[in-house]
Structure formats: structure tokens, C-alpha cells
Amino acid sequence: MTLAAPRLLLSCVTAASLAAAVALPATAAGGGGGDGDRTGRAAAPGQAGRHPGGHGKDLPKVPVMRGSGGAVSSVDQQASQVGIDVLRAGGNAADAAVATAAALGAVEPYTSGIGGGGFFVHYDAKTGRVSTIDGRETAPKSFTDKAFLNPDGTPVNFDKAVNSGLSVGAPGTPATWAAAVDRFGTRRLGDLLKPAERLAREGIVVDQSFHDLTAENEKRFAMFPETARVFLRDGKAPAVGTRWNNPDIARAYREVRTHGIASLYGGKLGRAVVAEASDPHTAPGVEVPRGQLTLGDLRAYDVVHRKPTHTTYRGLDVYGMPVPSSGGIAVGEILNLLESYDRRTGTSLSEVSNAEYLHRFSEASATAFADRNRYVGDVSGVPTNELLSQGFANERSCLFDADKAQPRPIPFGQPDGDYSACGTAKKTTGLPNDGRSTTSLSVADRWGNVVAYTLTIEQYGGSGITVPGYGFLLNNELTDFNFAPVQPGVPDPNLPGPGKRPRSSMSPTIILEDGTPILSVGSPGGATIITTVAQVITEHLDRDLALVDAIAAPRLSSRNGTEDAEPALLGSADGSALKALGHQLRESAVIGNAAAIRINGRDDFEAAAETTRRSGGSAMVVHPAR
């Protein structure tokens, strides 16, 4: 019954087919947190050439590439090429990650950008430490737990809330970029934003994925005249093969480049954001709720440097993003449960059939989501250490049956430190709304630094609101809050609150072996991010699939309810076997869009990305192996 993903041959391109870098000036000594031990020297001016096509726009998307000098994996070849240019010019992983992310905001504007937020996980080769930057959006100071309730106490219609100023939180992405460059990088932020500005001005050739995502959003984009002007052509999605550009967002990048992030957090750009979020321009006859974001909220915004989550798996150290993300906790608990299932059954995950592997994976994922929904949110007292303890996983695994799926929803557990019995609560929680947009990238440099970075504006197209004159969409992250408690009588840690950060599923992950990174991985996909990242990790580490094959394998997303399965899995013998065990599967055309890097040794990288999902991803290295 094994369903094996087709093994792909390692793809390499010649050095001539990669754009050489434009040398970027380094920051002043001591100003960027970098030094010669970690970053090496920048290429001397005049040494760097440029590929005639320019920054990857004539290059095909390649899903896997191995070589040296550093690596980048993202969803777009132009964005990946920007990161490679930075690495080739002597920038480090943090520099390249920021430049790649900014480029994605220009060429993939429906998933991320200046108007959103995200989570940045960084391994520092000099210190051996994993650090994180929490750049999640924050609610306005005026927000309360009644923000998404009608006067009668019922929740506001979800779509109405999404497509409104009410859903817009204070953006965190530019502050994340500045913090990453200041703490870990060696380049000036203004220089790292130049390629994104250029890409926005030059534009892209519309592919099927960009066309389809625009077409899916035509109706709501038409609600906002500025969004229709920037992203539609005569009211329709731009045709495949035509050129689409966004000189307005090029202007926004230039504003940040020349005036710094202060322009957003209290200056000219911030005033434009607040004006549009608080009173969105709409088409005739269209009314949407106003937002509560103020200039004071933007001035008060700051990123938070947080200690990463940590667990061990098969002797490896797994680091992820802590609260307000649920990703590090949930991915870690899934892995802990799988190890516990091994011990209970006496059979390793690597030895079972593919259907048995998927059964175990589904049971672990559903259990982790039961606990995630109950305990994780931007509140004090989240029992992170207990949720990630093997003792808690061992107690939770007592309900596992190798021959039968547990009834959904699975009750949440009690992470109280007392794991001597098979204890579980009788209550459970439902799964709240969670958008499917977002983008993720991985970067590694030749000095050993590694970044996993996931960023978002929430829904595809965010709130649907574009900042006039600046061409970027505002997030709808505040709809990641639960509008009301998801289960009566059960405390809900993810209700709105003043200055609060909504819970996220983003799961940028870095895995170390004996203190050295071996894997960086992340994905978009709302709540399916957690299951996508965990499935890629286990398919690669336990099922012995090459990294690109682990990414390409058909996906299952079990989130403590009906389980989503991609068509290749749903219609397979494995899908039938899962149904026979009691799993309730429903078809989902695409789950996730992963990007990852395997570090095989010093200066030996294998970048991997999607082969077909969302038109495929882009994996690149500085010096491809021949």
C-alpha cells in the first residue's frame, strides 16, 4: 500500500545561468551585528556581473539544486535569485532572507508584503544559538474581546470582517526586516530593498497561479477602487502571459529605503495606512466596517525577540516559533507523539507501511491540535514546556489505537506535570477560522548561518484594501482571533484584546544535529502549515525520502476534525486504507507550499521547493554542483 512520491533527479544549472550579484555596501563596523568570522568579505565593486535576463526572470523554476556558497528556497525564482545575489556579493543568511522576503512582496503581493507580519527564526554559526523575531501584527489599543461581536452578542460575519478596516492590525514586517538586519545582518536595509523596488517597477509575466488567485479575488478587489486599479485590468484578472507591474509599491519600497521604517511607524507611510484602514475607500454602494488602527498604535509597535521552542526528535534538536505562534508547540508535540507511538507499538515509524505512517501522523496531528486550540494564544501562562514535554506526549499517546482512528474531535489533555496515568479532559475545542495565504523561505550561507522565515498578510489578498499611492495590500490578521469562545465553558486564549497578537500557525523550523543545522523548513497554508511542516520533516527523516520528494509527496492535514487530503492521496490505496480505519477524508486541491534546505556538511547545501503546487517553487544555490 505504499504510496511513493516519484524520485526527482537532482537538477543543476550552470553558473552562467545564475545572475551574478550586484555588490552591496556593508554596514558600518559594529552597526549590523555581523563580523568577518560570520560573514566573510563582500565582493569588490566591479567583480560582480549581471545575467542578461536580470534577476532570474528568464530562469525556469527549479525545485531542487545542490551546491556550495549558500542556498535559497522560496516560491518564486526572481525572489530566490535576489537572495542568491546577496549571498554571492558577501551578504549573510539574514541579509539574503530580508532581500528575498521584500522581493516576494513585489512579485507575490497576495501573500506577504509591507502591510503584513511574520516570524523569523535564525541560527547563528558563531554562537551556536537559535533566536527568533516575533514580527506578528498587533491589535489596536482600543480592541476588546467584543470587537468582532454584533450588538446582540453574535459573531460578525467572517467575510464581512475580513474585507474591512476592522481586520487590519499594525504591520510588523518592515520592523522585522530592520531588526533582522540590525541584529544578524551585515548590509543596510535600504540596499537590501533595492531589488524589490526594481522588480515592482519592471513587473512580472503573469503565470497561471497569479492569474487564478487574482480571478478568485475579483469580486472583493472590485469593492475597493484602489485595489481594482492596481491589481485588475478592466475589472478582470490580468491574462496569463501579459506583463503586470506595480510602480506604486516600488514607491513604497523607496519610501522605506530612503526614510527608514519610521515612515511606517508614525510617519508619512503610516499616516496613509491609518487613513485607509480607519475609513476605507469603497466602490459606489459598498460599505465596510471601519478599522480602529491609529498612528499611536503604529508608533507603539515593536518586534519581540523571543526564546525559540525546543524539543528533541530522534536525537535531533528541533527549534521553532513560540507564542503567539502555535507552530513550534504543535509541530513539536506531533513529533513527540510519533516517538511515543513507536514505543507503544514496538515498531518504528520508518518500518510501517505508508498507510500506517499516515494513520499515526493523522492521530498525532489531531491530538496536537486539540491541545493547541485549548492552551495556545497571546496570553500569560501558556504551558509551553509541558506541552512540549515527552511525558505529556506519552500520556496523550495512551489513547492511540494502531487499528482505529480516534473519534473526532479528540478532547484536549492536561499539561499539568503529572503524567502517571492515562488522563484527558472530557471537553474539546473546535477549529476556528485560519486563512490559507502566507509565504515561507529558507536561506543558508557559507559561514553556517541559517534562516527559516514565514510571513503573511493572512488571506490571499489580505483585507482586500490597498494603501492609495503605495500599492500594497493591508493584512486581515485580526480575523485570526476567535470572534467568540469556540467552545462554551472552555477558556479561550485567542480572543481579541488591546495590543494583543492573534494566534498564528506559522511554523518556521530549524533542526540541528550535534549542534549543527541540518534542515530549515517552512510553509504557507493557514492551520495546514503545522501539518505540512511536520509531514515534510517526518517524510524526510523517517520515511527516507529525498527532501524534494518529501515536499512533493501527497499531503494529509488532520486538525481534529474532518481531514483534508490532496487528490493523489484521497484516490489512492492509502486513502482507502485510512477510510477503513475510520478517517473521514475530504478533498483539498492543494495543501501547503513548502520551502526547505538540507545542509549536508560545511558549505554543501541542497535547496528544495515545490515541484508542482502553485506552479512550483524555486530552489537555488550560489555555486551549483556539476
Secondary structure by P-SEA (a helix, b strand, c coil): cccccccccccccccccbbbbcbbbbccccccccccccccccccccccccccccccccccccccccccccccccccaaaaaaaaaaaaacccaaaaaaaaaaaaaacccccccccccbbbbbbbccccbbbbbcbbbbcccccccccccccccccccaaaaaacccccccccaaaaaaaaaaccccccccccaaaaaaaaaacccccaaaaaaaaaacccccccaaaaaccccccccccccbbbbbaaaaaaaaaaaacccccccccaaaaaaaaaaabbbbcccbbbbbbcccaaaaaabbbbbbbbbbbbcccbbbbbbccccaaaaaaaaaaaaaaaaaaaaccccccccaaaaaaaaaaaaaaaaaaaaccccccccccccccccaaaaaaaaccccccccccccbbbbbccccccccccccccccccccccbbbbbccccccbbbbbbbbccccccccccccccccbbbbccccccccccccccccccccccccccccccccbbbbbcccccccccccccccaaaaaaaaaaaaaccccccaaaaaacbbbbbcccbbbbcccccccaaaaaaaaaccbbbbbcccccccccccccccbbbbbcccccccbbbbbcccccc
